[in-house]
Structure formats: C-alpha cells, structure tokens
Amino acid sequence: MDLSTIINDKTKAIQFINQNFTSNEDQSPLSPFAPLFMYRINRIIKDKSISFNFYGIPSLTIDAYIKSKTEFTIYFSAKIKDMLGFNKITNQLGYPVNITVEDYDAGDFDFLNWRQDGFEIFASHLHREEANILFTIGNISFKELLKIDNIERSNGN
C-alpha cells in the first residue's frame, strides 16, 4: 500500500492506523539507542510481512502515534541514497516549505518539511545514517511528537 493515498484525508489515515496497527502502550520504554527513542509511539504494525511505501519508496519500518480520534502521526523509515528518492515526493507534493528551491536542488538541507491540507510531512536523517530517512506523516506538530524527558535523560540532564 502506498501511504500517499491517505494524505489529506484524516478519516482514511485513522482507519489505516486502526486496521494495520496494534497498541504498544503496555510495552517497556525504548532503549536510548533505539532510532525512535525520542518520539511518541503508541502503535506498532500488526503484520510485518505487509509492505508499505510512500510515493513508491519502500518502507524499512513503520510505526504510529494516535493522540486523539482525529490527531495522528505515522513514522515511516526508508533508505534514500540520492536526490532521486526525494524527487519522487517533491514531484507529487511540490518543493518543501522550509528551504529554498536552490538549496533543495543542491541537496543542502538537514530536514525537509511539506504541508498539505492540514498534514505535515517531515523527512530527516535517522540515527546519523545518511541513507536512512525518517518520515513523519500526520497532523500533530513535530514538537508534540518529541519526548522531551527522554531527550534530556539521554543527554545526562
């Protein structure tokens, strides 16, 4: 399934999460070395044999967070080795809103942010590996997704 089919439709996105994910709220906290340690996650994929993609980019992992009946985020990791992968997304969503076209074309960015009808899509490097990219797709602000207490604890504060 291509996750692009749920962009711009909250109802479809929530249905997708409810059908394909199960709660993981009772599980122990993630290790500080886990790639998604600092993010709020309360849903894990039910069937890991099902493949998902985003504009044709295949997933490595997929998780989710539901805050309310209408607020959610899907975490999707993928390998993108060059700008061709990002261009697949940009060809559909337009240029990211956080950088200039020139910086995008030069590959000069730390993260990318697209906005589509109330949805936020972020792409950033996952755990310092250049080719591993984490996408967050949803309608919860990025700041709300971060577990500040986990970040402070991992920094020794």
DSSP file (Angstrom, degrees, kcal/mol; ACC not computed):
  #  RESIDUE AA STRUCTURE BP1 BP2  ACC     N-H-->O    O-->H-N    N-H-->O    O-->H-N    TCO  KAPPA ALPHA  PHI   PSI    X-CA   Y-CA   Z-CA
    1    1 A M              0   0    0      0, 0.0    52,-2.3     0, 0.0     2,-0.6   0.000 360.0 360.0 360.0 138.7    0.0    0.0    0.0
    2    2 A D  B >   -a   53   0A   0     50,-0.2     3,-1.9     1,-0.1    52,-0.2  -0.836 360.0-149.5 -94.8 121.5    1.2    3.5   -0.8
    3    3 A L  G >> S+     0   0    0     50,-3.6     3,-1.8    -2,-0.6     4,-0.5   0.661  88.8  80.2 -64.9 -15.8    0.8    5.9    2.1
    4    4 A S  G >4 S+     0   0    0     49,-0.3     3,-0.6     1,-0.3    -1,-0.3   0.750  80.0  69.6 -62.7 -20.9    0.3    8.8   -0.3
    5    5 A T  G <4 S+     0   0    0     -3,-1.9    -1,-0.3     1,-0.2    -2,-0.2   0.656  99.0  47.7 -72.6 -14.1   -3.3    7.6   -0.7
    6    6 A I  G X4 S+     0   0    0     -3,-1.8     3,-1.7    -4,-0.2     7,-0.3   0.526  82.2 114.4-103.5  -6.5   -4.1    8.7    2.9
    7    7 A I  T << S+     0   0    0     -3,-0.6   110,-0.1    -4,-0.5     3,-0.0  -0.428  83.2  17.0 -65.2 137.5   -2.5   12.1    2.7
    8    8 A N  T 3  S+     0   0    0    108,-0.3     2,-0.4    -2,-0.1    -1,-0.3   0.508 108.2  90.6  78.7   8.7   -5.1   14.9    3.0
    9    9 A D    <>  -     0   0    0     -3,-1.7     4,-2.3     1,-0.1     5,-0.2  -0.798  49.0-177.5-136.3  94.7   -7.8   12.5    4.4
   10   10 A K  H  > S+     0   0    0     -2,-0.4     4,-2.8     1,-0.2     5,-0.2   0.891  85.9  53.1 -57.4 -42.5   -7.8   12.3    8.3
   11   11 A T  H  > S+     0   0    0      1,-0.2     4,-2.4     2,-0.2    -1,-0.2   0.929 110.7  46.0 -61.6 -46.3  -10.6    9.7    8.3
   12   12 A K  H  > S+     0   0    0      2,-0.2     4,-2.5     1,-0.2    -1,-0.2   0.891 113.0  51.2 -62.1 -40.3   -8.7    7.4    5.9
   13   13 A A  H  X S+     0   0    0     -4,-2.3     4,-2.3    -7,-0.3    -2,-0.2   0.930 111.0  46.2 -65.5 -46.3   -5.5    7.8    7.8
   14   14 A I  H  X S+     0   0    0     -4,-2.8     4,-2.9     2,-0.2    -1,-0.2   0.910 113.1  50.7 -63.6 -41.8   -7.1    7.0   11.2
   15   15 A Q  H  X S+     0   0    0     -4,-2.4     4,-2.3    -5,-0.2     5,-0.2   0.913 109.0  52.2 -60.7 -42.5   -8.8    4.0    9.6
   16   16 A F  H  X S+     0   0    0     -4,-2.5     4,-2.1     2,-0.2    -2,-0.2   0.929 112.1  45.3 -58.6 -47.0   -5.5    2.8    8.1
   17   17 A I  H  X S+     0   0    0     -4,-2.3     4,-2.0     1,-0.2    -2,-0.2   0.937 113.2  49.5 -63.9 -46.8   -3.8    3.0   11.5
   18   18 A N  H  < S+     0   0    0     -4,-2.9    -1,-0.2     1,-0.2    -2,-0.2   0.847 116.0  43.2 -62.9 -33.8   -6.7    1.2   13.3
   19   19 A Q  H  < S+     0   0    0     -4,-2.3    -1,-0.2    -5,-0.2    -2,-0.2   0.833 124.6  31.3 -79.3 -33.6   -6.7   -1.6   10.7
   20   20 A N  H  < S+     0   0    0     -4,-2.1    26,-2.9    -5,-0.2    27,-0.5   0.519 111.2  60.5-108.1  -7.1   -2.9   -2.1   10.4
   21   21 A F  E  <  -C   45   0B   0     -4,-2.0     2,-0.3    24,-0.3    24,-0.2  -0.849  57.4-154.0-124.6 157.6   -1.5   -1.3   13.8
   22   22 A T  E     -C   44   0B   0     22,-3.0    22,-2.8    -2,-0.3     2,-0.0  -0.916  35.4 -92.1-125.9 155.8   -1.9   -2.5   17.4
   23   23 A S  E     +C   43   0B   0     -2,-0.3    20,-0.3    20,-0.2     3,-0.0  -0.354  33.2 177.7 -66.4 142.7   -1.4   -0.7   20.7
   24   24 A N    >   +     0   0    0     18,-1.5     3,-1.5     3,-0.1    19,-0.2   0.078  44.4 117.4-128.0  22.5    2.0   -0.9   22.3
   25   25 A E  T 3  S+     0   0    0     17,-0.5    18,-0.1     1,-0.3    -1,-0.1   0.748  74.0  55.6 -63.5 -24.1    1.4    1.4   25.3
   26   26 A D  T 3  S+     0   0    0     16,-0.1    -1,-0.3    -3,-0.0     2,-0.1   0.543  87.1 101.7 -87.1  -6.4    2.0   -1.5   27.7
   27   27 A Q  S <  S-     0   0    0     -3,-1.5     3,-0.1     1,-0.1    -3,-0.1  -0.377  83.5 -93.4 -78.9 157.8    5.5   -2.3   26.4
   28   28 A S        -     0   0    0      1,-0.1    -1,-0.1    -2,-0.1     3,-0.1  -0.264  54.1 -85.7 -65.8 155.5    8.6   -1.2   28.1
   29   29 A P        -     0   0    0      0, 0.0    -1,-0.1     0, 0.0     2,-0.1  -0.195  50.7 -97.0 -61.5 154.3   10.2    2.1   27.0
   30   30 A L        -     0   0    0      7,-0.2     0, 0.0     1,-0.1     0, 0.0  -0.375  41.9-101.0 -69.4 149.5   12.6    2.0   24.1
   31   31 A S    >   -     0   0    0      1,-0.1     3,-2.1    -3,-0.1     6,-0.1  -0.373  30.5-114.5 -63.9 148.1   16.3    1.9   24.7
   32   32 A P  T 3  S+     0   0    0      0, 0.0    -1,-0.1     0, 0.0     5,-0.1   0.662 118.5  56.7 -60.1 -13.1   18.1    5.3   24.4
   33   33 A F  T 3  S+     0   0    0      4,-0.1    -2,-0.0     3,-0.1    -3,-0.0   0.479  80.0 109.0 -96.8  -3.6   19.9    3.7   21.4
   34   34 A A  S X  S-     0   0    0     -3,-2.1     3,-1.9     1,-0.1     4,-0.2  -0.525  77.0-124.9 -71.9 138.7   16.7    2.9   19.5
   35   35 A P  T 3  S+     0   0    0      0, 0.0     3,-0.3     0, 0.0    92,-0.3   0.816 109.4  41.0 -56.7 -33.4   16.2    5.2   16.5
   36   36 A L  T >  S+     0   0    0      1,-0.2     3,-1.8     2,-0.1    -6,-0.1   0.115  77.8 121.8-102.7  22.7   12.8    6.3   17.6
   37   37 A F  T <  S+     0   0    0     -3,-1.9    -1,-0.2     1,-0.3    -7,-0.2   0.817  75.1  47.0 -52.1 -38.7   13.7    6.7   21.3
   38   38 A M  T 3  S+     0   0    0     -3,-0.3   109,-3.5    -4,-0.2     2,-0.3   0.407  98.7  86.1 -92.0   3.9   12.7   10.4   21.4
   39   39 A Y  B <  S-I  146   0C   0     -3,-1.8     2,-0.5   107,-0.2   107,-0.2  -0.780  81.2-112.9-107.6 149.1    9.4   10.1   19.6
   40   40 A R        +     0   0    0    105,-2.5     2,-0.4    -2,-0.3    -2,-0.1  -0.673  42.8 169.6 -76.9 123.3    5.9    9.3   20.9
   41   41 A I        +     0   0    0     -2,-0.5    24,-0.3     1,-0.1     3,-0.1  -0.996  18.6 157.1-136.2 128.8    4.8    6.0   19.6
   42   42 A N        +     0   0    0     22,-1.8   -18,-1.5    -2,-0.4   -17,-0.5   0.256  63.3  60.6-133.9  11.7    1.8    4.1   20.8
   43   43 A R  E     -CD  23  64B   0     21,-1.9    21,-2.2   -20,-0.3     2,-0.3  -0.998  56.8-170.8-139.4 136.8    1.0    1.8   17.8
   44   44 A I  E     -CD  22  63B   0    -22,-2.8   -22,-3.0    -2,-0.4    19,-0.2  -0.908  39.1 -89.5-122.6 155.1    3.1   -0.8   16.1
   45   45 A I  E     -C   21   0B   0     17,-0.8   -24,-0.3    -2,-0.3     3,-0.2  -0.342  27.8-151.1 -65.0 138.4    2.4   -2.6   12.9
   46   46 A K  S    S+     0   0    0    -26,-2.9     2,-0.6     1,-0.3    -1,-0.1   0.930  85.3  31.9 -74.5 -47.5    0.4   -5.9   13.2
   47   47 A D    >   -     0   0    0    -27,-0.5     3,-1.5     1,-0.1    -1,-0.3  -0.900  61.1-171.9-121.3 103.0    1.7   -7.8   10.2
   48   48 A K  T 3  S+     0   0    0     -2,-0.6    -1,-0.1     1,-0.3    -2,-0.0   0.587  81.8  70.6 -71.3  -8.6    5.4   -7.0    9.3
   49   49 A S  T 3  S+     0   0    0      2,-0.1     2,-0.4     0, 0.0    -1,-0.3   0.659  77.5  92.8 -82.4 -14.2    5.1   -9.1    6.1
   50   50 A I  S <  S-     0   0    0     -3,-1.5     2,-0.4     1,-0.0    -3,-0.0  -0.638  74.0-138.8 -78.6 132.8    2.8   -6.4    4.5
   51   51 A S        -     0   0    0     -2,-0.4     2,-0.3     7,-0.0    -2,-0.1  -0.746  19.7-172.9 -97.5 142.1    4.9   -3.9    2.5
   52   52 A F        -     0   0    0     -2,-0.4     7,-2.6     7,-0.1     2,-0.3  -0.901   3.1-179.0-125.5 155.0    4.2   -0.2    2.6
   53   53 A N  E     -aB   2  58A   0    -52,-2.3   -50,-3.6    -2,-0.3     2,-0.4  -0.946  23.9-135.6-147.2 169.6    5.7    2.6    0.5
   54   54 A F  E >  S- B   0  57A   0      3,-1.8     3,-1.6    -2,-0.3   -52,-0.1  -0.944  90.7 -23.6-132.5 108.5    5.5    6.4    0.1
   55   55 A Y  T 3  S-     0   0    0     -2,-0.4    -1,-0.1     1,-0.3   -53,-0.0   0.887 131.1 -47.5  50.9  42.3    5.3    7.5   -3.5
   56   56 A G  T 3  S+     0   0    0      1,-0.2    -1,-0.3    33,-0.0   -54,-0.0   0.372 109.4 125.9  86.0  -4.0    7.0    4.3   -4.4
   57   57 A I  E <   -B   54   0A   0     -3,-1.6    -3,-1.8    28,-0.1    -1,-0.2  -0.797  60.3-129.5 -88.8 115.5    9.7    4.5   -1.8
   58   58 A P  E     -B   53   0A   0      0, 0.0    21,-0.5     0, 0.0    -5,-0.3  -0.318  19.6-118.2 -70.4 146.6    9.6    1.1    0.2
   59   59 A S        -     0   0    0     -7,-2.6    19,-0.2     1,-0.2     3,-0.1  -0.515  20.6-171.0 -82.6 148.4    9.5    1.2    4.0
   60   60 A L  S    S-     0   0    0     17,-3.6     2,-0.3     1,-0.5    18,-0.2   0.765  81.5  -2.8 -94.1 -47.3   12.1   -0.3    6.3
   61   61 A T  E     - E   0  77B   0     16,-0.8    16,-2.3     2,-0.0    -1,-0.5  -0.950  62.6-164.6-140.4 159.6    9.9    0.2    9.4
   62   62 A I  E     + E   0  76B   0     -2,-0.3   -17,-0.8    14,-0.2     2,-0.3  -0.958  16.4 156.5-150.3 130.7    6.5    1.8   10.1
   63   63 A D  E     -DE  44  75B   0     12,-2.2    12,-2.7    -2,-0.3     2,-0.3  -0.825  19.3-150.3-139.7 176.1    5.0    2.8   13.5
   64   64 A A  E     -DE  43  74B   0    -21,-2.2   -21,-1.9    10,-0.3   -22,-1.8  -0.971  10.4-150.6-150.8 164.7    2.3    5.3   14.6
   65   65 A Y  E     - E   0  73B   0      8,-2.6     8,-2.1    -2,-0.3     2,-0.5  -0.983   9.4-166.6-138.3 126.0    1.1    7.6   17.3
   66   66 A I  E     + E   0  72B   0     -2,-0.4     6,-0.2     6,-0.2     3,-0.1  -0.970  11.6 172.9-114.1 122.5   -2.5    8.4   17.9
   67   67 A K        -     0   0    0      4,-2.1     2,-0.2    -2,-0.5     5,-0.2   0.811  69.4 -17.8 -93.3 -38.1   -3.2   11.4   20.2
   68   68 A S  S    S-     0   0    0      3,-1.4    -1,-0.2     0, 0.0     3,-0.2  -0.838  85.8 -73.1-152.6-173.7   -7.0   11.6   19.7
   69   69 A K  S    S+     0   0    0     -2,-0.2   -55,-0.1     1,-0.2     3,-0.0   0.694 133.5  25.8 -65.6 -17.0   -9.7   10.4   17.4
   70   70 A T  S    S+     0   0    0      1,-0.1     2,-0.5   -56,-0.0    -1,-0.2   0.435 107.7  80.2-125.3  -2.0   -8.5   13.0   14.8
   71   71 A E        +     0   0    0     -3,-0.2    -4,-2.1    67,-0.1    -3,-1.4  -0.932  54.6 138.3-115.9 129.4   -4.8   13.5   15.6
   72   72 A F  E     -E   66   0B   0     -2,-0.5    67,-2.2    -6,-0.2    68,-0.5  -0.973  31.9-154.7-158.1 164.0   -2.1   11.1   14.5
   73   73 A T  E     -EF  65 138B   0     -8,-2.1    -8,-2.6    -2,-0.3     2,-0.5  -0.971   9.7-151.7-146.5 139.9    1.3   10.6   13.0
   74   74 A I  E     -EF  64 137B   0     63,-2.7    63,-2.4    -2,-0.3     2,-0.5  -0.951  11.2-150.1-109.5 130.0    2.8    7.7   11.0
   75   75 A Y  E     +EF  63 136B   0    -12,-2.7   -12,-2.2    -2,-0.5     2,-0.4  -0.890  20.1 177.4-100.9 126.6    6.5    7.1   11.3
   76   76 A F  E     -EF  62 135B   0     59,-2.6    59,-3.2    -2,-0.5     2,-0.4  -0.985  11.0-162.6-135.1 118.8    8.0    5.6    8.2
   77   77 A S  E     +EF  61 134B   0    -16,-2.3   -17,-3.6    -2,-0.4   -16,-0.8  -0.834  17.4 163.9-106.5 147.2   11.7    4.9    7.6
   78   78 A A  E     - F   0 133B   0     55,-2.3    55,-3.4    -2,-0.4     2,-0.6  -0.974  39.3-109.1-151.9 159.3   13.2    4.3    4.3
   79   79 A K  E     + F   0 132B   0    -21,-0.5     2,-0.5    -2,-0.3    53,-0.2  -0.867  35.1 172.5 -94.6 122.2   16.6    4.2    2.5
   80   80 A I        +     0   0    0     51,-3.0    -2,-0.1    -2,-0.6     3,-0.0  -0.943   6.3 176.2-130.2 110.6   17.1    7.1    0.2
   81   81 A K        +     0   0    0     -2,-0.5     2,-0.3     1,-0.0    -1,-0.1   0.665  64.0   8.6 -91.4 -18.0   20.6    7.2   -1.2
   82   82 A D  S >> S-     0   0    0     49,-0.1     3,-1.1     1,-0.0     4,-0.8  -0.895  88.5 -82.7-152.6 179.7   20.3   10.2   -3.5
   83   83 A M  H 3> S+     0   0    0     -2,-0.3     4,-2.9     1,-0.2     5,-0.2   0.678 110.1  79.0 -66.6 -17.9   18.0   13.1   -4.6
   84   84 A L  H 3> S+     0   0    0      1,-0.2     4,-1.3     2,-0.2    -1,-0.2   0.894  93.6  50.3 -58.6 -38.9   16.0   10.8   -6.9
   85   85 A G  H <> S+     0   0    0     -3,-1.1     4,-0.9     2,-0.2     3,-0.4   0.935 112.8  44.5 -64.3 -46.7   14.1    9.4   -3.9
   86   86 A F  H >X S+     0   0    0     -4,-0.8     4,-2.7     1,-0.2     3,-0.5   0.868 107.7  60.2 -64.8 -35.3   13.3   12.9   -2.6
   87   87 A N  H 3X S+     0   0    0     -4,-2.9     4,-2.7     1,-0.2    -1,-0.2   0.822  95.1  62.4 -63.9 -30.2   12.3   14.0   -6.1
   88   88 A K  H 3X S+     0   0    0     -4,-1.3     4,-0.5    -3,-0.4    -1,-0.2   0.897 111.2  39.2 -58.8 -38.9    9.6   11.3   -6.2
   89   89 A I  H XX S+     0   0    0     -4,-0.9     4,-3.1    -3,-0.5     3,-1.1   0.926 114.8  51.2 -76.2 -46.7    8.0   13.1   -3.3
   90   90 A T  H 3X S+     0   0    0     -4,-2.7     4,-2.2     1,-0.3    -2,-0.2   0.845 102.8  60.8 -61.7 -34.3    8.7   16.6   -4.5
   91   91 A N  H 3< S+     0   0    0     -4,-2.7    -1,-0.3    -5,-0.2    -2,-0.2   0.801 116.7  32.7 -62.1 -27.2    7.2   15.7   -7.9
   92   92 A Q  H << S+     0   0    0     -3,-1.1    -2,-0.2    -4,-0.5    -1,-0.2   0.832 131.6  28.5 -95.5 -40.3    3.9   15.0   -6.1
   93   93 A L  H  < S-     0   0    0     -4,-3.1    -3,-0.2     1,-0.3    22,-0.2   0.558 102.7-123.2-101.7 -10.2    3.9   17.5   -3.2
   94   94 A G     <  -     0   0    0     -4,-2.2    -1,-0.3    -5,-0.4    -2,-0.2  -0.338  54.6 -29.8  89.1-180.0    6.0   20.3   -4.5
   95   95 A Y  S    S-     0   0    0      1,-0.1     6,-0.1    -2,-0.1    -8,-0.0  -0.380  76.3 -95.6 -70.2 148.5    9.1   21.8   -3.0
   96   96 A P        -     0   0    0      0, 0.0     3,-0.4     0, 0.0    18,-0.3  -0.255  26.3-133.5 -59.6 152.2    9.5   21.6    0.8
   97   97 A V  S    S+     0   0    0     16,-3.3    17,-0.1     1,-0.2    -2,-0.1   0.602  95.1  64.7 -85.3 -11.6    8.4   24.8    2.6
   98   98 A N  S    S+     0   0    0     15,-0.6     2,-0.3     2,-0.1    -1,-0.2   0.534 103.2  36.4 -94.3  -5.5   11.5   25.0    4.9
   99   99 A I  S    S-     0   0    0     -3,-0.4     2,-0.1    14,-0.2    10,-0.1  -0.920  84.2 -96.3-140.8 166.4   14.2   25.6    2.3
  100  100 A T     >  -     0   0    0     -2,-0.3     4,-2.4     1,-0.1     5,-0.2  -0.411  34.2-115.5 -78.2 159.7   14.8   27.4   -1.0
  101  101 A V  H  > S+     0   0    0      1,-0.2     4,-2.9     2,-0.2     5,-0.2   0.887 117.7  54.7 -59.5 -39.7   14.5   25.7   -4.3
  102  102 A E  H  > S+     0   0    0      2,-0.2     4,-1.7     1,-0.2    -1,-0.2   0.920 108.7  46.4 -63.0 -44.7   18.2   26.3   -4.9
  103  103 A D  H  >>S+     0   0    0      2,-0.2     5,-2.7     1,-0.2     4,-0.6   0.902 113.6  49.7 -65.0 -40.2   19.1   24.6   -1.5
  104  104 A Y  H ><5S+     0   0    0     -4,-2.4     3,-1.6     1,-0.2    -2,-0.2   0.961 110.6  48.8 -61.1 -50.9   16.8   21.7   -2.3
  105  105 A D  H 3<5S+     0   0    0     -4,-2.9    -1,-0.2     1,-0.3    -2,-0.2   0.809 112.5  49.2 -60.7 -29.9   18.3   21.2   -5.8
  106  106 A A  H 3<5S-     0   0    0     -4,-1.7    -1,-0.3    -5,-0.2    -2,-0.2   0.543 112.1-120.9 -84.6  -7.4   21.8   21.3   -4.3
  107  107 A G  T <<5 +     0   0    0     -3,-1.6     2,-1.2    -4,-0.6    -3,-0.2   0.745  63.2 147.5  73.4  23.2   20.9   18.8   -1.6
  108  108 A D      < +     0   0    0     -5,-2.7     2,-0.3    -6,-0.2    -1,-0.2  -0.665  30.7 100.7 -96.5  80.6   21.8   21.3    1.0
  109  109 A F        -     0   0    0     -2,-1.2     3,-0.1     1,-0.1   -10,-0.0  -0.992  55.4-154.0-158.0 155.5   19.4   20.5    3.9
  110  110 A D  S    S-     0   0    0      1,-0.4    15,-0.8    -2,-0.3     2,-0.3   0.726  87.8  -0.5 -98.3 -33.7   19.2   18.8    7.2
  111  111 A F  E     -G  124   0B   0     13,-0.2    -1,-0.4   -13,-0.0     2,-0.4  -0.968  64.8-137.1-150.3 163.2   15.5   18.1    7.1
  112  112 A L  E     -G  123   0B   0     11,-2.4    11,-2.2    -2,-0.3     2,-0.4  -0.949  12.7-165.0-125.6 146.8   12.6   18.7    4.7
  113  113 A N  E     -G  122   0B   0     -2,-0.4   -16,-3.3     9,-0.2   -15,-0.6  -0.981   6.3-179.7-137.3 122.5    9.0   19.8    5.5
  114  114 A W  E     -G  121   0B   0      7,-2.8     7,-2.6    -2,-0.4     2,-0.4  -0.893  10.9-156.7-114.0 150.1    6.0   19.7    3.3
  115  115 A R  E     +G  120   0B   0     -2,-0.3     2,-0.4     5,-0.2     5,-0.2  -0.997  14.1 173.5-128.7 130.1    2.5   20.9    4.3
  116  116 A Q  E >   -G  119   0B   0      3,-2.2     3,-2.3    -2,-0.4  -108,-0.3  -0.906  66.3 -41.2-139.9 107.7   -0.6   19.6    2.6
  117  117 A D  T 3  S-     0   0    0     -2,-0.4     3,-0.1     1,-0.3  -109,-0.1   0.852 126.3 -33.0  45.2  53.2   -4.2   20.4    3.7
  118  118 A G  T 3  S+     0   0    0      1,-0.3     2,-0.4  -108,-0.0    -1,-0.3   0.378 115.9 114.1  87.4  -5.1   -3.5   20.2    7.4
  119  119 A F  E <   -G  116   0B   0     -3,-2.3    -3,-2.2    20,-0.1     2,-0.4  -0.787  51.1-155.0 -97.9 143.4   -0.9   17.4    7.1
  120  120 A E  E     -GH 115 138B   0     18,-3.7    18,-2.0    -2,-0.4     2,-0.5  -0.964   7.3-169.4-113.7 134.3    2.7   17.9    8.0
  121  121 A I  E     -GH 114 137B   0     -7,-2.6    -7,-2.8    -2,-0.4     2,-0.4  -0.981   6.6-177.0-125.6 119.0    5.4   15.7    6.4
  122  122 A F  E     -GH 113 136B   0     14,-2.1    14,-1.9    -2,-0.5     2,-0.4  -0.894   8.3-168.4-113.6 145.0    8.9   15.8    7.7
  123  123 A A  E     +GH 112 135B   0    -11,-2.2   -11,-2.4    -2,-0.4     2,-0.3  -0.993  20.5 154.1-131.0 126.1   11.9   13.9    6.4
  124  124 A S  E     -GH 111 134B   0     10,-2.1    10,-3.3    -2,-0.4   -13,-0.2  -0.969  49.1 -84.0-146.6 160.6   15.1   13.8    8.4
  125  125 A H  E     - H   0 133B   0    -15,-0.8     2,-0.7    -2,-0.3     8,-0.2  -0.426  43.8-133.5 -67.0 140.1   18.2   11.6    8.8
  126  126 A L  E >  S- H   0 129B   0      6,-2.9     3,-1.5     3,-0.6     6,-0.2  -0.863  72.7 -23.1-103.0 115.1   17.5    8.7   11.1
  127  127 A H  T 3  S-     0   0    0     -2,-0.7    -1,-0.2     1,-0.3     3,-0.1   0.863 115.8 -63.1  56.6  43.0   20.2    8.0   13.7
  128  128 A R  T 3  S+     0   0    0     -3,-0.2     2,-0.7     1,-0.2    -1,-0.3   0.542  99.2 130.5  64.5  10.8   23.1    9.6   11.9
  129  129 A E  E X   - H   0 126B   0     -3,-1.5     3,-0.7     3,-0.2    -3,-0.6  -0.864  52.5-146.7 -96.7 119.0   22.9    7.2    8.9
  130  130 A E  E 3  S+     0   0B   0     -2,-0.7    -1,-0.2     1,-0.3   -50,-0.1   0.855  94.0  41.8 -52.8 -44.6   22.9    9.3    5.7
  131  131 A A  E 3  S+     0   0B   0    -52,-0.1   -51,-3.0    -3,-0.1     2,-0.7   0.699  95.0  87.8 -83.4 -18.1   20.7    6.9    3.7
  132  132 A N  E <   -F   79   0B   0     -3,-0.7    -6,-2.9   -53,-0.2     2,-0.4  -0.729  61.3-174.0 -85.9 118.2   18.2    6.1    6.4
  133  133 A I  E     -FH  78 125B   0    -55,-3.4   -55,-2.3    -2,-0.7     2,-0.5  -0.919  15.7-149.6-116.7 134.8   15.5    8.7    6.4
  134  134 A L  E     -FH  77 124B   0    -10,-3.3   -10,-2.1    -2,-0.4     2,-0.4  -0.910  12.5-165.2-102.1 126.5   12.6    9.0    8.9
  135  135 A F  E     -FH  76 123B   0    -59,-3.2   -59,-2.6    -2,-0.5     2,-0.5  -0.917   5.0-162.6-105.6 136.0    9.4   10.4    7.6
  136  136 A T  E     -FH  75 122B   0    -14,-1.9   -14,-2.1    -2,-0.4     2,-0.5  -0.990  11.3-176.6-114.5 128.0    6.7   11.7    9.9
  137  137 A I  E     +FH  74 121B   0    -63,-2.4   -63,-2.7    -2,-0.5     2,-0.3  -0.978  35.1  73.5-127.1 116.2    3.3   12.0    8.2
  138  138 A G  E    S-FH  73 120B   0    -18,-2.0   -18,-3.7    -2,-0.5   -65,-0.2  -0.984  80.1 -83.0 173.1-162.2    0.4   13.4   10.1
  139  139 A N  S    S+     0   0    0    -67,-2.2     2,-0.4    -2,-0.3   -66,-0.1   0.060  84.4  99.9-126.8  24.5   -1.4   16.3   11.7
  140  140 A I  S    S-     0   0    0    -68,-0.5   -20,-0.1   -20,-0.2     5,-0.1  -0.915  81.6-104.5-107.6 137.7    0.4   16.6   15.0
  141  141 A S    >>  -     0   0    0     -2,-0.4     4,-0.9     1,-0.1     3,-0.6  -0.286  25.4-122.0 -61.6 146.5    3.1   19.3   15.3
  142  142 A F  H >> S+     0   0    0      1,-0.2     3,-0.8     2,-0.2     4,-0.8   0.873 111.9  58.4 -56.9 -39.7    6.6   17.9   15.3
  143  143 A K  H >4 S+     0   0    0      1,-0.3     3,-0.8     2,-0.2    -1,-0.2   0.876 102.3  53.9 -59.6 -39.0    7.3   19.5   18.7
  144  144 A E  H <4 S+     0   0    0     -3,-0.6    -1,-0.3     1,-0.2    -2,-0.2   0.733 101.9  60.0 -68.5 -21.8    4.4   17.5   20.3
  145  145 A L  H << S+     0   0    0     -4,-0.9  -105,-2.5    -3,-0.8     2,-0.3   0.721  86.7  92.6 -78.4 -21.3    5.9   14.2   18.9
  146  146 A L  B << S-I   39   0C   0     -4,-0.8     2,-1.2    -3,-0.8  -107,-0.2  -0.554  71.0-140.8 -81.0 135.6    9.1   14.6   20.8
  147  147 A K    >>  -     0   0    0   -109,-3.5     4,-1.8    -2,-0.3     3,-0.6  -0.776  19.7-172.9 -90.8  91.8    9.5   13.1   24.3
  148  148 A I  H 3> S+     0   0    0     -2,-1.2     4,-2.7     1,-0.3     5,-0.2   0.861  80.5  57.4 -57.9 -38.9   11.5   15.9   25.9
  149  149 A D  H 3> S+     0   0    0      1,-0.2     4,-2.2     2,-0.2    -1,-0.3   0.877 107.0  48.8 -62.5 -37.1   12.1   13.9   29.0
  150  150 A N  H <> S+     0   0    0     -3,-0.6     4,-2.2     2,-0.2    -1,-0.2   0.882 111.1  50.0 -68.1 -38.2   13.8   11.1   27.0
  151  151 A I  H  X S+     0   0    0     -4,-1.8     4,-1.2     2,-0.2    -2,-0.2   0.937 112.5  46.4 -65.7 -46.0   16.0   13.6   25.2
  152  152 A E  H  <>S+     0   0    0     -4,-2.7     5,-2.7     1,-0.2     3,-0.3   0.906 112.6  50.7 -62.8 -41.5   17.1   15.3   28.4
  153  153 A R  H ><5S+     0   0    0     -4,-2.2     3,-1.3     4,-0.2    -1,-0.2   0.890 108.5  51.2 -64.3 -39.7   17.8   11.9   30.0
  154  154 A S  H 3<5S+     0   0    0     -4,-2.2    -1,-0.2     1,-0.3    -2,-0.2   0.752 108.5  53.1 -71.1 -21.6   19.9   10.7   27.1
  155  155 A N  T 3<5S-     0   0    0     -4,-1.2    -1,-0.3    -3,-0.3    -2,-0.2   0.417 120.6-108.9 -90.0   1.0   21.9   14.0   27.4
  156  156 A G  T < 5       0   0    0     -3,-1.3    -3,-0.2    -4,-0.2    -2,-0.1   0.635 360.0 360.0  83.2  14.6   22.6   13.4   31.0
  157  157 A N      <       0   0    0     -5,-2.7    -4,-0.2    -6,-0.2    -5,-0.1   0.438 360.0 360.0 -90.3 360.0   20.3   16.2   32.3
